[in-house]
Amino acid sequence: MHLDGNQISDLTPLGSLNSLTMVDLKKNQVRDLAPVARLTAWRYLYLDHNQISDLGSLVAAMPKDDNAKRLWSERTLSVSGNPLSAPARSQQLPMLGKLLFDLIAAQ
């Protein structure tokens, strides 16, 4: 699903679209990741250039069982160009296949 550059700030409507495998939300106004943390099938999640300062809801959504952990190892999360706080940048998402972010100044 390509929704880049649409000034989107509320992701609540996406929270029930569990069959989405690719979500492109680059260049929007997203702050809260809780709705997308509920998505179960995503493989590619592009959240570059939004207003995200915390990855906590994604960390909390990480699976506990080994089979689900394997699926997370095949995922790519991109959050470049967001005002991630220093603690958010250090949060570990060890099961992700790729975590892409840049080290912009903490807000």
Secondary structure, 3 states (H helix, E strand, C coil): CECCCCCCCCCHHHHHCCCCCEEECCCCCCCCCHHHHCCCCCCEEECCCCCCCCCHHHHHCCCCCHHHHHHHCCCEEECCCCCCCHHHHHCCCCCCCEEECCCCCCC
